Amino acid sequence: MLLPILGIISTMHYGGDVPAAGGDYAEVEILVPAATQEILISHDDESDYDILDWGLWAPEGFRGWGGGNSEDAIVGVTESSRSYLIGPITPGTWRIVIGKAQLDADGGHYSIDVTYHDAPTLTPRPRAAFTGAALKPGRRWYKGDFHVHSSESGDANASFDQIGALAKLRGLDFVNLSEHNTHSQVDLAAAAQATHPDVLFLRGAEITTYAGHGNAVGLATYVDHRIGFGGRTIEAVIADVEAQNAVFIVNHPKLELGDNCIGCAWKHPTTPWDKVAGIEIITGKWDLVERVFTPLVMFQWDELSAQGYRLAAIGGSDDHRAGAGTGDTDTPLGSPTTLVLADDLSEAAIVEGIRKGRTIVQLRGPDDPFVEVTMTRADGTAAEIGDDVDGVATVTLPVHITGGAGNLVQLWRNGVKLSQTPITSDDFRVTLTDVPGAGEFRYRLELINDSNNRIVVTSQFYVSAVADAGGCCDAGTSSLTGLLPALLLLLRRRRR
């Protein structure tokens, strides 16, 4: 039997200027003929300096965002190239969207060739529907990485199998697939999930704008990232994330690297911080960023917290190569690691854990010390990280640290360090206390090494404290053991 010969319906060329003014996006309309089964788009910015991003919209809406992908984009009925979606090819006017990632004052130029095929050229990859099933039962701290790119991101080359295998090797329970401005990975990752039963692939996207990046966790479909285009705002972006019952995390907000990382620092002045669930306090390799960028983000986190915003501490590797990088700046998946206290290992439970602020960041990776801490309520019950604790005069935090010998544990209140004590064993217990006086306070723990570098940071407890009726202690004092203040308070109460 003779095989059918691939037919080319037509080929069109488009070229033109991209002005520097007039917003960050431009459009080129293309007319897709009937019977098209696949569209091949070759694009070029024709410059060694200018950088253009590329995406495609069908009459029905979004079909993919390749961003800075240098290869041709192929969009088809049964298969598409990375970053693009499969589905019917509707005849009519489609739009190639050009993002002005970097232009000089004179603007740039685009060159586009579009070929319409009446038969597919790509072999379909396995896909499956997302189920949302829990991989493991039980409420506990689950370890993961919230900032991981697969090859569905144009600047990455990691396969789902590589990501899953490395995550398991590093002792992680989940990874958030944070592809740039697309959801092409969702069905592919759902198919790969069957062969990686120990590592949960979270649906996600890194919503990458020219004034900041943010991870959406639990995101099923694309959210329009084109700030300024058609009046699009960052408020609308975050609202659309929330509408999908996903959570939004601001990524590397102080990573100001100029042209080396376009749009990496967060510069959206109208950010609705009350709708933001978390902030990435460390991104990437601890040796490089903990001393430079993390202190800046911690200061910003404290400033936002002082304004009443509740943001979970998050860490992400921003891994693009499943740990197989070649440069000094590459970081392996899981470095850093974020722990989430969740009811089970499911996407819904992990998202809810972030929403409630139940996170701890191991800044170097999953082998950092493990911290268990609660806060004692007025009725004697234990509050968890992220909880409100009302009506206490003495703040009491029982702490259990494993694997931390030789480091120090610090108690922080409202962004100010109160105390620090050496961790003298790998199975270390201590009770930290504070008598802050009446008011609203937030508390967290930090672990530092002997060089005064952060290695573990918890998210915060939120306390509405009352004045100490016994007057035993000055407001703002703290104790490393909590034993002596408690005994003195008890004796005074007995004398009364």
C-alpha positions in Angstrom: 0.0 0.0 0.0 1.3 3.4 -0.9 1.7 5.9 2.0 0.1 9.3 1.5 2.5 12.1 0.6 2.6 14.9 3.1 0.8 17.9 1.5 1.6 21.5 2.0 -1.5 23.6 1.5 0.3 26.9 1.4 3.3 29.0 2.7 3.2 32.6 3.7 5.9 35.1 4.6 5.5 38.0 7.0 8.0 40.7 7.9 7.8 44.1 9.6 9.1 46.5 12.3 8.5 46.1 16.0 8.4 49.6 17.5 9.9 50.1 20.9 7.0 52.3 21.9 3.4 51.2 22.1 3.4 48.6 24.8 5.3 45.3 25.3 3.4 43.3 22.7 2.6 43.4 19.0 0.4 41.1 16.9 0.7 39.7 13.4 -2.5 38.2 11.9 -2.3 35.1 9.8 -5.1 33.5 7.7 -5.4 29.7 8.3 -6.9 27.8 5.4 -9.5 25.0 5.7 -8.3 21.4 6.0 -5.2 22.5 7.9 -4.0 19.8 10.3 -0.7 21.4 11.4 0.8 24.9 11.4 4.6 25.4 11.2 5.9 28.8 12.2 9.5 29.8 11.7 10.4 33.1 13.3 13.5 35.3 13.6 14.2 38.6 15.3 17.1 39.3 12.8 19.3 40.8 15.5 22.1 40.0 17.8 20.8 42.4 20.4 17.0 42.5 20.1 15.1 39.7 21.9 11.6 38.8 20.8 9.2 36.4 22.4 6.6 34.4 20.5 3.1 33.0 21.1 0.0 31.9 19.2 -3.7 32.6 19.6 -6.4 30.8 17.7 -9.9 32.3 17.1 -11.0 30.4 20.2 -8.0 31.6 22.3 -4.6 30.6 23.6 -2.6 27.9 21.7 0.8 28.4 23.2 3.6 30.6 24.3 7.1 29.6 23.2 8.7 32.8 24.6 12.3 32.8 23.5 12.2 29.3 21.9 14.6 29.5 19.0 13.2 26.5 17.1 10.2 26.5 14.9 6.8 26.2 16.5 4.5 23.5 15.3 0.8 23.5 16.3 -1.3 20.5 15.3 -4.5 18.5 15.9 -2.8 15.5 17.4 0.6 16.8 18.5 2.4 20.1 18.9 5.9 21.2 19.7 6.9 22.1 23.2 5.0 25.0 24.9 2.1 24.7 22.5 -1.3 23.0 22.8 -2.9 20.3 20.6 -6.4 20.6 19.3 -8.6 21.4 16.3 -7.2 23.9 13.7 -10.1 26.3 13.1 -9.9 28.0 9.7 -9.8 31.8 9.9 -7.7 34.6 11.4 -5.1 33.5 14.0 -2.6 35.9 15.7 1.1 35.5 16.3 1.9 37.5 19.4 5.3 39.1 19.6 6.7 40.0 23.0 9.2 42.8 23.2 11.6 41.2 25.6 14.5 43.5 24.7 14.7 46.2 22.1 17.0 49.2 21.5 15.6 52.6 21.1 15.1 52.1 17.3 12.9 49.0 17.9 13.3 45.7 16.1 12.2 43.7 13.1 10.5 40.3 12.8 10.6 37.8 10.0 8.0 35.0 10.0 7.3 32.1 7.6 4.1 30.1 8.1 3.5 26.7 6.4 0.1 25.0 6.5 0.0 21.2 6.4 -2.9 18.9 5.6 -1.4 16.0 7.6 0.5 15.8 10.9 4.3 15.5 11.0 4.8 14.9 14.7 4.2 11.7 16.5 1.7 12.0 19.4 3.1 11.7 22.9 1.3 10.0 25.8 -1.2 12.2 27.5 -3.7 11.6 30.4 -6.2 13.6 32.3 -5.3 15.0 35.7 -7.0 13.1 38.5 -6.1 14.9 41.7 -5.7 11.7 43.6 -3.5 11.6 46.7 -0.3 9.6 46.2 0.2 9.1 50.0 -2.3 9.4 52.9 -1.7 11.0 56.2 -1.1 14.5 57.7 2.6 15.3 57.8 5.3 17.5 56.5 5.9 16.8 52.8 9.1 17.9 51.0 9.1 19.5 47.6 10.4 22.0 45.1 8.0 24.7 43.9 10.1 26.0 41.0 10.9 23.3 38.5 11.0 23.6 34.7 10.6 20.7 32.2 11.4 20.8 28.5 7.9 22.3 28.0 9.7 25.5 29.0 11.7 26.8 26.0 14.8 27.5 28.2 14.8 24.0 29.8 15.6 20.4 28.7 14.5 18.2 31.6 12.1 15.3 30.8 9.4 14.4 33.3 11.1 11.0 33.8 14.4 12.8 34.7 12.6 15.2 37.1 10.7 12.4 38.8 13.7 10.2 39.2 15.9 13.0 40.6 13.1 14.1 42.9 12.8 10.6 44.4 16.6 10.3 44.7 16.7 13.5 46.7 13.8 12.4 49.0 11.2 14.8 47.7 7.5 14.1 47.7 6.4 16.7 45.1 7.5 19.1 42.4 5.6 22.1 41.0 6.0 22.2 37.2 6.4 25.9 36.6 6.5 26.2 32.8 6.7 29.7 31.3 3.2 31.0 30.4 1.7 27.7 29.2 -0.1 24.6 30.4 1.1 22.3 27.7 2.8 20.2 30.4 -0.4 19.3 32.3 -1.6 16.3 30.2 1.9 15.1 29.5 2.8 15.2 33.2 -0.4 13.4 34.1 0.6 10.5 31.8 4.1 10.5 33.3 2.6 10.4 36.8 1.7 6.8 36.4 5.4 5.7 36.3 6.4 8.0 39.2 4.0 7.0 42.1 6.3 8.4 44.8 6.6 11.9 43.4 3.6 14.2 42.9 3.7 16.4 39.8 1.8 19.6 40.7 0.1 21.5 37.9 1.6 24.9 37.8 3.0 27.7 35.6 5.6 30.5 36.0 3.6 33.5 35.0 6.5 35.4 33.4 6.0 39.1 32.8 8.6 41.8 32.0 8.2 43.2 35.5 8.3 40.1 37.6 7.7 36.3 37.7 5.3 34.4 39.8 4.5 30.7 40.3 0.9 29.6 40.2 0.5 26.3 42.1 -2.5 24.1 41.2 -3.2 25.9 37.9 -5.0 23.9 35.3 -5.0 26.3 32.3 -3.2 29.3 30.9 -3.6 32.7 32.6 -2.9 35.6 30.3 0.4 37.1 31.3 0.5 40.0 28.9 0.5 42.9 31.3 -0.6 46.1 29.5 -2.0 44.4 26.5 -5.6 45.3 26.2 -5.6 46.8 29.6 -4.3 43.6 31.3 -3.2 44.2 34.9 -1.3 42.3 37.5 -4.5 42.4 39.7 -6.4 40.6 36.9 -3.6 38.0 36.6 -3.7 37.1 40.2 -7.5 37.1 40.3 -7.5 34.6 37.4 -5.1 32.4 39.3 -7.4 32.6 42.4 -10.5 31.8 40.2 -8.9 28.4 39.4 -8.5 27.7 43.1 -4.7 27.9 42.6 -2.3 30.0 44.7 0.1 32.7 43.6 3.8 32.9 44.8 6.0 35.9 43.9 9.3 34.5 42.6 12.8 35.8 43.2 11.5 39.4 43.9 15.0 40.9 44.4 16.8 39.1 41.7 17.9 42.2 39.9 20.3 41.0 37.1 19.4 43.3 34.2 19.6 41.7 30.8 20.9 38.5 32.3 17.5 37.8 33.7 14.8 39.9 32.0 12.0 40.8 34.3 13.2 38.6 37.1 12.9 41.2 39.9 9.3 42.0 41.1 8.3 45.5 40.0 4.5 45.6 39.9 3.6 48.6 42.1 -0.1 47.7 42.2 0.4 44.1 43.4 -2.6 43.0 45.4 -0.5 41.4 48.2 -3.6 40.3 50.1 -4.2 37.8 47.2 -0.6 36.6 47.1 0.0 33.3 49.1 3.8 33.1 49.3 7.1 34.7 48.5 10.2 32.9 47.3 12.8 33.8 50.0 15.5 31.9 48.2 15.8 30.9 44.6 18.6 28.6 43.4 22.0 27.8 44.6 22.5 28.6 48.4 26.2 29.3 48.0 25.5 32.1 45.6 22.2 33.7 46.7 21.9 33.3 50.5 24.3 36.1 51.3 23.2 38.5 48.5 19.5 38.1 47.7 17.9 36.3 50.6 18.6 39.1 53.1 16.9 41.5 50.7 13.9 39.3 50.3 13.7 38.6 54.1 13.6 42.4 54.7 10.8 42.7 52.1 8.9 39.8 53.6 9.0 41.5 57.0 7.9 44.9 55.6 4.9 43.2 53.9 4.1 41.3 57.0 4.2 44.5 59.1 1.5 45.8 56.7 -0.7 42.8 57.6 0.0 40.6 54.6 0.4 36.9 55.3 2.9 35.3 52.9 4.2 31.8 53.3 7.9 31.3 53.0 8.8 29.4 49.8 12.0 28.1 48.3 12.5 27.0 44.7 15.5 25.7 42.8 14.4 27.1 39.4 16.0 23.9 38.0 15.9 23.7 34.2 18.0 20.6 33.6 17.0 18.0 36.2 20.3 18.6 38.0 22.4 18.0 34.9 23.6 21.6 34.5 27.1 22.5 33.4 27.7 25.9 35.1 28.6 27.2 38.5 25.2 28.8 38.8 23.2 25.7 38.2 21.3 24.3 41.1 20.0 20.7 41.5 16.3 20.1 41.9 15.4 20.3 45.6 18.0 22.9 46.5 16.3 24.6 48.3 13.5 22.4 49.6 10.1 23.6 50.9 8.2 21.5 53.5 4.4 21.8 53.5 2.2 20.5 56.3 -0.6 18.9 54.4 -3.4 16.4 55.1 -2.1 14.1 52.4 0.1 14.1 49.3 -2.3 15.6 46.9 -2.4 18.8 44.9 -5.4 20.1 46.8 -3.8 19.4 50.2 -0.4 21.0 49.2 -2.2 24.1 47.9 -4.2 24.4 51.1 -1.0 24.1 53.1 0.5 27.0 51.3 -2.7 29.0 51.7 -2.6 28.5 55.4 1.1 29.4 55.6 2.2 26.0 56.8 5.7 26.0 55.3 9.3 25.6 56.2 12.2 26.3 53.9 15.4 24.2 54.0 17.6 26.7 52.2 20.4 24.3 51.1 18.3 21.2 50.4 16.4 18.2 51.8 19.3 17.2 54.1 19.1 20.4 56.2 17.9 20.0 59.8 14.3 19.2 60.3 12.4 21.6 62.6 9.2 20.8 64.4 7.6 23.7 66.2 4.2 24.5 67.7 2.9 27.3 69.8 0.9 26.7 73.0 -2.6 28.3 73.0 -4.3 29.8 76.0 -6.2 26.6 76.5 -3.1 24.5 76.3 -3.6 23.1 72.8 -0.9 23.2 70.2 -1.1 25.7 67.3 0.6 25.0 64.0 2.8 27.3 61.8 0.4 29.7 60.1 -2.2 29.7 62.9 -3.6 32.6 64.9 -3.0 32.4 68.7 -5.1 34.7 70.8 -5.2 35.7 74.4 -1.8 34.6 75.6 0.5 36.6 77.8 3.5 34.3 77.4 4.3 33.0 74.0 5.5 29.4 74.3 7.1 27.4 71.5 8.1 23.8 72.1 10.8 23.0 69.5 12.3 19.7 68.3 15.2 19.8 65.9 16.7 16.7 64.3 20.0 16.7 62.4 21.0 20.2 63.6 23.9 19.7 66.0 26.5 22.5 65.7 24.0 25.1 64.4 22.0 27.7 66.3 18.2 28.3 66.5 16.9 31.8 66.6 13.5 33.2 67.7 12.3 36.1 65.7 9.4 38.5 66.5 8.1 41.0 64.0 11.2 40.8 62.0 13.6 41.2 64.9 15.8 38.5 66.4 15.0 37.9 70.1 17.3 35.1 71.0 19.6 32.4 69.8 20.8 29.2 71.4 23.2 26.4 70.3 21.8 23.2 69.0 23.8 20.7 71.0 22.6 17.4 69.6 21.0 15.8 66.6 17.9 15.1 68.7 17.5 18.5 70.3 14.5 19.9 72.2 14.0 23.3 73.7 11.1 25.5 74.7 11.4 29.1 73.6 9.2 31.8 75.3 8.5 35.5 75.0 6.4 37.9 77.0 5.7 40.6 74.4 3.0 42.6 76.2 -0.4 43.4 74.7 -0.5 43.7 70.9 -0.3 41.9 67.5 2.9 39.9 66.8 4.3 37.3 64.5 6.9 34.8 65.3 9.2 32.5 63.2 12.3 30.4 63.8 15.5 30.6 61.8 18.4 28.2 62.0 21.9 29.5 61.2 25.2 27.8 60.8 28.5 28.7 62.5 29.2 31.2 59.8 25.9 33.1 60.5 24.3 32.0 57.3 20.6 31.0 57.2 19.9 27.3 56.6 16.3 26.9 57.7 13.4 29.5 57.9 9.9 28.7 59.1 6.8 30.6 58.1 5.1 32.5 60.9 2.7 32.2 63.8 0.3 35.2 64.4 -0.3 36.2 68.0 -2.8 38.5 69.5 -1.2 38.8 73.0 -2.6 40.3 76.2 -0.6 42.0 79.0 1.0 39.8 81.6 -1.3 40.3 84.6 1.4 39.1 87.0 3.9 41.7 85.8 6.8 39.2 86.3 8.7 40.1 83.2 9.4 43.2 81.1 7.6 43.2 77.7 9.8 41.8 75.0 11.9 39.4 77.1 12.6 35.9 75.9 13.9 32.6 77.3 15.9 29.8 75.8 14.3 27.2 78.0 11.1 28.8 79.1 11.4 27.0 82.5 12.5 29.8 84.8 9.9 32.4 83.7 7.2 29.8 83.9 8.2 28.9 87.5 8.4 32.5 88.6 5.0 33.2 87.1 3.6 30.2 88.9 5.1 31.3 92.3 3.7 34.8 91.9 0.3 33.5 91.1 0.4 31.2 94.2 1.4 34.2 96.4 -1.6 36.1 95.1 
